[in-house]
Amino acid sequence: MPTTNATELRKKLFETIANVIEYNEPVTVNTKKGNAVIISESDYDAMMETIYIMSQPKLVKNIKDGEKEDSEKMKAYDPSEKW
């Protein structure tokens, strides 16, 4: 993960943001008061979705149970099938 400081970030702000978005590579910004990380919106959305899913114990269990299923025994998706 690339690292920069606030002064350098100011000089290349738009270029840095464009690179974060295009390559989904976070950038760490070092400051005297601590560090910050710039991430793309798509990475942020993915992290928030993961946090939400992991906070739902039943959903996590269903996902783990599904991983154990034999895919050879599964039937193909049929959009006309009644649930």
C-alpha positions in Angstrom: 0.0 0.0 0.0 1.5 3.3 -1.0 2.2 5.8 1.8 2.3 9.6 1.6 2.1 12.6 3.9 -0.5 15.4 4.0 1.8 17.9 2.2 2.5 15.5 -0.7 -1.1 14.5 -0.8 -2.2 18.1 -1.3 0.1 18.4 -4.2 -1.2 15.3 -5.9 -4.7 15.0 -4.5 -6.6 14.5 -7.8 -4.0 12.1 -9.2 -4.0 10.1 -5.9 -7.8 9.9 -5.9 -7.9 8.8 -9.5 -5.4 6.1 -8.9 -7.2 4.8 -5.8 -10.4 4.6 -7.8 -8.9 3.1 -10.9 -6.6 0.5 -9.2 -8.5 -0.1 -6.0 -5.2 0.4 -4.1 -5.6 2.2 -0.8 -3.2 5.0 0.2 -2.0 5.6 3.7 -1.6 9.2 4.7 0.8 9.8 7.6 0.2 12.9 9.8 1.6 14.1 13.1 -1.7 13.1 14.8 -1.9 9.6 13.3 -2.6 7.9 10.0 -5.6 7.8 7.6 -6.3 5.6 4.7 -8.0 6.6 1.5 -9.9 3.8 -0.2 -12.2 3.7 -3.2 -16.0 3.8 -2.8 -16.3 0.2 -4.1 -13.8 -1.1 -1.5 -15.7 0.8 1.2 -19.0 -0.6 0.1 -17.5 -4.1 0.0 -16.1 -3.8 3.5 -19.4 -2.5 4.9 -21.3 -5.3 3.3 -18.9 -7.8 4.8 -19.3 -6.2 8.2 -23.1 -6.4 7.9 -23.0 -10.1 6.8 -20.6 -11.1 9.5 -22.9 -9.4 12.1 -25.7 -11.8 11.1 -24.9 -15.2 12.8 -27.7 -17.1 11.0 -26.6 -15.8 7.6 -22.9 -16.7 8.3 -24.1 -20.2 9.3 -26.1 -20.5 6.1 -23.1 -19.5 4.0 -20.8 -21.9 5.8 -23.4 -24.7 5.4 -23.7 -23.9 1.7 -20.0 -24.2 1.2 -20.2 -27.8 2.4 -22.9 -28.7 -0.2 -21.9 -31.0 -3.1 -22.3 -28.8 -6.2 -22.7 -31.9 -8.3 -26.0 -32.6 -6.6 -27.3 -29.1 -7.1 -29.8 -28.4 -9.9 -29.5 -25.4 -12.3 -31.4 -22.2 -11.5 -34.9 -22.1 -12.9 -36.4 -18.6 -12.8 -39.9 -20.1 -13.3 -39.5 -22.3 -10.2 -41.9 -21.4 -7.3 -40.1 -20.8 -4.0 
